Amino acid sequence: MANSQKATWIWYPGDFEIWLGNIFNNRRTERGAMFPPFWKQDSHYVTVEFSKAFTLEQEETITIACEGQYNFALDGKLQFPASTYRIPAGEHKLNLKVWNQATPPALYIEGSTIHTDSTWLATYEDKLWIDENGVAHGSGIYVPAASWHFDSPDTPPSSYRLEREELCPISSDVIATNGTLYDFGKETFGYLKIKGLHGTIHIYYGESREEALDKEHCETLDVLSTGGLSTGGLSPCAIQHRGTVSVCSSKAFRFVYIEKDGDASYDEVLMDYEYTPYNPQHSGSFRCSDDEINRIWDVAAYTMDLTTREFFMDGIKRDRWTWSGDAIQSYLMNYYLRFDTECVKRTIRQLRGKDPVTAHVNTIMDYTFYWFKSILDYYQYTADIDFVREMWPRMVTLMDYVEGRLNANGMAEGQPDDWIFVDWVDFPMHKRGTLCFEQILLMKAMETMAICAKLLGIKNGYRVKSEELRNKIKQTFWSYEQKAYYHAIEEGVMNKQITKFPNMFAILYGLAYEEERREIMQSVMLNPDIDPITTPYMRFYELETLCIDGLHTQVLQEMRDYWGGMLREGATSFWEKYVPSESGTQHLAMYGRPYGKSLCHAWGASPVYLLGKYYLGVQPTKPGYEEYEVRPNLGDLEWLEGDVPTPHGLIHIEMNREQIKIKASDGQGWLVIDNQRLPIDSNKETVYCMSGRGPR
């Protein structure tokens, strides 16, 4: 049997993400108090068995490292505990059971030819036992072990940390005899550090100056104390090292207001900026003739980087949780910015958790449906069939849960323990009954099941189910008079309210065919009498719908008005919500709290996705960019240029009113322009002249 040449740590699939996600999601605080998520949190399996069969041409010695306690069976016979073992030549089967309550059981073995890697098998031993001959019995299932980049015995999975960089504030302002406000220049994220601290200080964080100075209402705060004076020693939320006291928990802020108790003192205020590293040589970029659009792209990219952490986070100040509806947008933006596929997989695994399913993802029905589609999106951009295969069993059990809660008409309807979210809206909109919006998302989830099953060669009935639901949606909610989809059925009566939500998803998810799409665009999407969308969350989908309709110039102006409006209000990252009619501190309030709004929120970064997919115009047409299209569009710009990352490298596009230049590596590309479909030469610059002379 072939073996890899490099040993790596292995664990049961999904357990690392579930364990790390529990740490991640429980870091949220509100005014110093921990604030855990309100949904079920699963745990890793505490006992895992790893196994593999080998044929050795000669004797070799293996070294074992382990996170947890373990036993080792060679050919079914337990061995006396040790860290190294001599394995004789011949055919052998190795079985190691690892127990760890605190962190996921993980294993690292290194020998001349025997190495732990993803070819090993793992089981949590559900009703499984192994006899003295090494033969497995029972209903336990072995699956390929999980691994990542933990390739040294000294760096086990539990040692995973993001990178840090020390930063200084750009200015300070003495507010009172005992209080100073520090400005770090822009929204940031990390750990505050105080040099030379003696005594007790109170720290108030703010995404805005107003928040940091409002001691009674700021969302996050800390208290730091050191030994000496009358403090009673180092405060429990602090770490002291070589004269510097650091807070234990990361915070999001731009401003920090520090007040001293009594005769407390300190020398300097710093921070450790915490971030996910990325490869700038394999990252997206965008530049154009409009400096405001360039600034929007830059701030959107920075927003994405701030919210890309161990997982894709929603808002870095307040929630700090993984949310499936937020995450699916982060994945799509990521495919046009950093192409961090590992963070995508970590987040998908963490959101799903373990069986049995007892609630919707994040308790939100729509977020469950987005979770299914996120797997299909991932496959389309990466062609990673192994991940689809890994997630399939949990896709099935989650869909079983969904189908078990459908109403008598075979449609999804909120139960008392469900949260029907859709969006934060500023107009009256019931979320009761059978919502058309939810049925369209469910239809797409069933289509995803059908496609993934076909990829894996699994017979299923999901294609028929999705088509049946498609027909029901059209028959039930489509109004030939209004040329739109109605909102919902409530207690057997049609709620004829018309909103953008189901109608734009009918276009995006392929429910509306060409004629119907044109009708929806006129009657709903471009109709000023329809209530507007005010969150970047749903503006993501709204503007994508306009791009599909070819309204690129209008979308650019929407970006200038909406995202440019945030910049004109002083934003250094994009917000959870923006209402142009508001002013001053109104922009900071949400959820009935004066500073409840996140001023750095993942769903605010959608210009990265829109500019990459619909202006640079790049998207895969076969999984993993085996084939792709480039449909560049200037809108009202004079020129644009940029890069889109793919599994094969960057696709570089330059376009002005005279010509288009494209350079890419592997994969069959097609330039689609002027009703022509022209091949793109790999590893060679393709030039297309707009004057009518065509390619050269």
N, C-alpha and C positions, 0 to 999 in steps of 0.2 A: 504493500500500500504506500502511495506517495505521501511524503510529509513535507510541510513547509520548512524553510530553513531558519525561521525566526520564531522564538517562543513569545507568547503573549498571554496576558491574564484572560481567563474565560469565566463566564457566569451564566445563570439561567436567563434566557431571552426576556427582556423587559424588566428584570428585577433591578438592574442598576438605575434605570430611568424612574421606576416607581419609588425607589429609596431616595434618589436625588430629588425627585419632584416633591416628596413630602418635606424635605428640608427647605426646598425652594419656596413652596407655597405657604409655609408657616413662618416666613420671615416678615410678613406684613405686620406693621404695628399701627395703632392709632393713638397718638399722644402718649407713646411709651408703652402702651398695653399691647401684648401680642394678640393677633386677630387671625385665627385659622380659617381656612375655607369652610363653606357651609355645605359641602358635599362629602360623600363617603370617600375616605382615603384608604387605599389598599396598602398592603405590606408585601415585602419580598418573601419568598419561600425561605424558611429558616434552615431546612435541610435539603441539600441538592446532591445528587450523585452524578459524577462525570465518568465517562468510560470511553475506551477505544481499544481496538485490536491492532496488534503490530506483528510483523515478521522481521526478526533481527538476524542479520547474517553473522553478527558476532556480538559478544557480550558488551554491554555498555552500562554506565552509571548515570542515573538521573538525580537531579536535585529538585526538591519540592518546596515551594513557598505557598502559603495559604492564608486567606482571610477567614479565620475561624478555626475550630478544631476539626480534625479529620482522621479517618482511618483509610488504610490502603490495602486493597486486596489484589494479589497477583494470581491470575487464573482461579479466582474464587476463594483463595486462601488468604486470610488476614495476616499482615506482616507486623512485626514488632515496631512500635513508633520510632521513627527516625526522620531526618531531613534528606538523606541520600540513600539510594537503593541500587544494588547491582542486579541488572536484568540479564539473565543468560540468553544465549543465542536460541533462536527458534520462534515458534508462533506463541503469542501471549495475548491475554486480555487484561487491561488495567482498569480497575474500578476504584474510585475514590469518593467517599462520602464526606461532605463538608457541612458542618453546622455553625451557624452564626446568627445570633438574635439581633445584633446591633447593626450590621451592614450586610449586604448581599454576600452569601457564600461565594468565594472566588478562588480560583486555582491557577498556579503557574508552575509548569514543569519544564525543565531544560535538560537535554541530554545530547548525545552526538546525533541521533536521528529522531529521538522521541521529543516532541515539543507540543505543548498545549496551543491549540489554535481552533478556528471555527470548524474544523473537521471532526472535533470531538463531539460526543453526544452528551446530553444532559437530561435529567428527569428529576422531578420533585417527589418521585416515588409514591404517587397516589395508588395505593393497593398493589404495589410491586414488591417482589422479593427475588433474591438471587440464590440459587442453590449452591451446593459445594462444588459443583462442576462449572460454575460461572454462568449458568443458564438463567435468563430472566423469566419470571412467571408473573401473572396477574395482568391488570389493565393499565398499568403505568405506561406512559408514552415517552419515548426518547425523542428529543429534538436537537438540531444542531446547536451547539453552545454559542453564546454571544461573545463578541470581543470588540475592542476598538483600537486605541493606540497606546495602551498601557503595556509597554514592551520591555520593562525592566522589573526584576523582582522587588526593587526598592520603590516602585511607583504603582501600588495597587489601585484599583478603581476608587476606593474611598479617599484617595489622596487628591482627587480631581479638584482643581481650583482654576478660576479665571485669572487672567494676567492683571498686573497692577502697575501704575505709573504715578509717581509723586507730582502733584501740581500745587501751585501757589495761588492765592487770591490775587486778582488784578488791582484791587483797591480796598480800602477800609475807611469807615466813617464812624467817628466817635458820636454815639447817640446820647449817652449819659455818662456820668462820672464812673459808673461801673459797667457800662455796656458799649460794645462795638459791633458794627455791622460789617461783614465781609462779603465782597462780591467776587465770585469766581469767573465772571465774564459771560457765561452761558450755562444753560442747563447741563448738569453733569450727574455722575452717579459714583458713589464710592464710600470711603471710610474717612471721617474727619480725624485729624491728628493734632494734638496740642503739645508743643515742646515746652519743657521747663514748667509744667503745671504744679502749683502748690495750692492746696485748698479745694474748694468746690466751685464749679461753674455750671451755669444752666445754658443749654444750647437749643436754639429755636431755628428750624430749617424752613426755607421757603423757596418755592419755584419763582416767586415774585418778591420784591422788596416788601410789599404790604404784608404778605404772609409771614415772612421772617420776623417782622416787627410786631405782629399781633400775637402776643404771648398766650392769650386765652383761646385762640381759635386756630392757630397753625396746626397742620395735620400731623407733623412729626417733630419730636423733640428728644433730647437726651440730658442727663445729669452726670457729670464726671467729678469724681473726688479722688484725691491721693492721700497717702499717709501724711502725718504731720498735722499741725494746727489742731483742730478738734473734729476732724472729718471721720475718724474711725477707720481709716485705711482706704485701699483702692476700691472704687465702686464696682459692683458686679458686672456692669455693662462696659468695662474698660479693660484694655491690655496695656501693660507698661513695659517698655523696652528701651534701655539706654537713654533715659531722661525724656522719652516721648510717650504720651498716653494716647492710645487710639480707641475709638469706640468699636465695640464688637460687631455691630450690625451695620450693613451698608444702608445708605440713604440717598434719595434723589433730591437735588437742590441746585439752585444757583446762588442764593444768598444764605448766609448763616449769621444769626445774631447771638452774641455771647455776652452773658451777664455774670459778673463775679460776685460771690458771696463774701461779705466782710473784707478781710485783707488778703483774699485769694489773689494769685498772680500767675501769669504765664508769659512765655517769651515769643512764641510764634504759632500761627495757625496754618496748617497745611491739609492736604487730603491725599489719599491713595485712590486715584481714579481706577475703577475696575472695568475691564472690557474683555470682549471675546476677540482674540487675534484673528486676522484674516490676511489673505495673500493679495497684495495690491496688484500683482501681475495677473491675477485671475479674478478681477472685480469689474463690475459694470461701471460705465462712465457716461456722462452726457454733457454736451456743450452746444449752444446755439447762438443765434444773432441777438437774442433778447436776454439782457442781463438779469431781468427779474425772473425769468423762467430758469436761468442757470442757478440763481440763488435759491429758488424753490427746490430744485433738484438736490442741491447741496444740503439744505436743511432737512429734506425728506430722507436723504441717505444717512445723515447724522442721527435722525430720529430712529431709523431702523437699527443702526449700530448700538444705540443706547438700549433698545428693547430686545436686542439679540444677546441673550445671556446663556446660562446653562440650558435654558429653553427660550422659546419666543414668548416674551412677556407682553402684557397689555399696556398698562401705564406704570412707569417706573416709580412714581411717588405713592400712589394710593393702593390700588388693588394688588399689584405685584404678583398676580396669579397667572396661570395658563388657562386661557379661555379658547375654546375651539373655534368660535366665530371670528375672534381676533386673529387666531393663529393661521387660519386658512388664507387670510390676506397676507400675513407676514411671510408665509411660504412662497406665495406668488411674487411678492416684492423681492424676496431673497433670490429667486431664480434670475432676477435681472440685476442684482447688486453683488452679492458675495458667493452665491451658489454653495451655501453651507448645507450640504445634504445631511450631515450628521445631526445638526440641530433640528432639522425637519423630522428625521426619524425619532430622535429622542422625544420631541414634543408629541408626536402622534402616539407613540407608545405610552407616554405618561398620561395623556388625556384618556386613553382607553382604559387603563388599569387592568384589573383581573376579572375573571368570572367568579361567581355568578353576577349577572347584570341585575341591578336592583333600582337603577334610576338612569335617566338620560345623562349624557355627558354634560358636566357642569350643571346638572338638573334642568337643562334647557333643551326643549325638543328640537328647535332649529339647529342647535349646535351639534346634536347627534347626527343630523343629516349632513352637515358640513364635514363632519369627521370622515364619513364614507368618501365623499368627493375628494378630500385632501389626499387620499391614497392613490386615486386615479390620476390626479394632477402630478403627484410625485413620480409616478411611473412614466407619465408622458414626457417629463423633463429629464428623467434619468435612465429609463429602461431597466431599472433595478427590479427584476422579477423575483429575486430572492426575498426582498422586503414584502412584496405582495403575498408571496407564499407564507412568510412568517405571520403576517397579520390576518390571513384568511380565516383561521378558526375563530378569531375574536370578532371579525366582521360578521360571521354567521351567527354567533350567539347574540351579538348586539342587534342584528336584524330580526332575529327570533323575538327578542324583547319588544322591538318596535311593532312587529306584526301582531304580537299578542295583545297590544293595546289599541289596535285600530277599531273604529266604530263599526256599526252594522253595515255601513255602506263601503267598508274597506278603506276608509280615509283616516288620517291622523287627526286626533282631536285631543286637546289638552285635558289631562286628568288633574285632580286636586293637588297632586304632588309634583306637577310639572310647572316649569316656568316657560311661558310663551313670550319670547323677547322681541323678535323682529328688528326693532330699533328704538332708540329714545326719540319720541316724537313730541312736537310742540302743538299738535292739533288733536282734537278728539278722535280716538281710534280704539274701538273695542278689540281685545285680544281673546274674546270668548268664542266658543263653538268651533266650527270647522273652517279654518282659514285657508283661502286659496293659496296664499304664499307658502304655507307649510306643505300643502299637497305637491306643489311644484318641486320643493326641495326633496320630499320623499321620493317623487318620481325619479329625480336625478340619482338619489342614493340607490334605488333599485337598479337603475341602468348601470351604475358603478359595479354593483354586485354581479350583474350579468357579464359585463366586460371582463372583470377580474376572474370570474369562474372560467370563462372561455380561455383566457390566458393560461390558466393552470390546468386546463383539460378536464374540468369538473362539470358534470351534467347538473343542470339546475333549471328552475322555472322562473328566474327573476326577470328575464326578458319579457315573458308573457305578462308577468305581474306589472312591470313598468308600463307596458303598452296599454293594458287594461286601465291603469290609473290615469295615463295620458288621456284616454278617451273620456273617462269620467270627469276629469277636470274641465275639458272643453265643453262637454254636455251640460255640466252643472254651473259653471261660473262665467262662461263667455257670453257677453251681451252683443248681439248683432246690431242692436240699436245704438249702444254707446261705443261700440268698437273698442271694448276693453273688458278686462276680467274684473268681476265684482269681488268684494272684499271677503265675505264669509257667510256661512249659514249659522244662524243663531236660533236655537230652539225651533228648528224646522222652517224658519223664515229667512229668506235671502236678505242679507245686509248689502244694499246696493251702493254702498260707499265705494268710490274709486280712488285708489292710492297708487303710487308708483311702484310699490314693493312687488306685488305679484306680477305686474305687467312688465317690468324690466327683467324679472327673472324668467318670465315666459320667453323673452328674447334670448337671454344669456344661456339658458339651459335647453334651448331647442324645442320648446313647446310650441312657439309661434313660428309658422312657416312664413314665406316671403310676403305674401299679400297681407296676412294678419300682422306681421311685424311692421309694415308700413302704416297700417291703420293705428296700431298702438303708439307709434312714434308721434303721429299727429294728434290723436285724441287724448293721449296721456303725457308722454314724456316731454313734448314741446308745448303742452297746453298750460298757459300761465294761471288758469283757474284751479289746477290741481295743486294740493298742498305741497310746499317745497320740503326737501330733505335738508336737515341742518347738521347732521353729523358726518364727519369724514368717513365713518364706517360705511354708510349706504351711498355716499357720494362716490366711493370707489366703484360700485356697481352702476350707478347712474351714469357716470362719465364714460365707463366702458361701453355702456349701451349706446351712447352718443357717438363714440368712436366707431363702433360697428356700423353705424349708419352713415359714416363718412363725414361727420361734423367736427373735423379736427380743429378748424379755426375757432369754432364756438367753444370747444373744450379748453383750448389754450386761454381764451378769455375768462372762462370759468376758473381756471387755475389762478390767473392773475387777480381775479376778484376775491376768490375764497382763500387760497393759500397765501397769495400776496397780501390779502387783508390781514392775516395773522402776522406776517412779517412787519407790516406797517404798524401793528400794535406792539411790536418789540419782541415777537417770538424768536427764540433761538432753537426751538424744536417745535414740532407741530402738535396741536392740542387734540383732546378728546372730542371737543365740540367747539364750533365757532358760529356765532350768530352776528352777522355784520351790523345789525341794528343796535346791538348792545354797545356799551362804552365803559371805559374805566374799569373799576373793580367788578363790574357785572361779568366781565369775561373770565373772572377767576372762580365764580360760584357755580355749584352744581350739587344736586342731591340735597338741597336745603342747607348746605354748608357754605360759608363764604369762600373757602378755598378747596372745595371738594373736587373741582375739575382737575384732571391731569393735564399738565401743560407739556407733557411728552408722552404721547400715546401711539402705539404701533399703527393703529388704523389711520393715523394722520399722514402716513408716509406714502400713500398710494401714487403720487406723481412718479415715483421710481418705476412702478409697474407700468403705468400708462405711457410714459415717455419711452420706455424700453420696448414695449410690445406694439404700440400703435403709432409711434413717430419714427424711432429707429426701425420699427416694423418687424421685429424678429420673433418667430415662434416655431417650435418643432411641429412638423406634420407627421413624423413617425417617432416613436419613443426614443428618448435619449439623443435627439438631433441626428438620427441616422439619415433623415431627410428634414429639411426646414425651409421656410419661406422668409423672404425679406420683402416687406411691403412698406417702404419708407414713405413718410408723408410730412411735408413742411408745414401744413396749415398756413398761417400767415407769416411764418419765419422766412428769413432770407437764406439761412443755411443752418445745418445741424451736423453734428458728428458725435460718435460715441462707440462704446463697446458693450456687447452682451456676452456674459460668460456661459459656456456650455461644457459638457463632459469632455469635449475634445479641445478646448481652448476658447479664445475670444473670437467673436465675429465683430469685425470693425466696419462701421458704416460712415461715409461722408456724403452729404447731399447738399447741393445748392440749386439754383434755378436753371443751371446749365447741364449739370452732370451728377451721376451717382458713382461712388467708388466703394467697393466691398472687398474685404480681405478676410478669409476664413481658413481654417485648417480642415480636418476631416469632416465627413458627412456630405451628402448631396444637397446642395442648396439651390434655391430658385429665387431669382429676382422677379417680383410681380409688379409691373408698372405699365401704364398706358395700355391696358388690356393685353399685355404680353406676359409670357412666362418664360424667362430666359435662364439658362443654367449658370451657376456660379462656379468658377474654377477654384478647386481647393489649393491652398498654399500659393495662390497667385492672385494679384489684384484684378478684379473685374471692374471695368469702367463702362458706364452706360451714358450716352449723350442724350440730353433732353431735347435737342434740336430736331430730332427725328431721324438722325443717322443711326441710332441704335447702338448696340454694344460694340466695343472694340478691345 
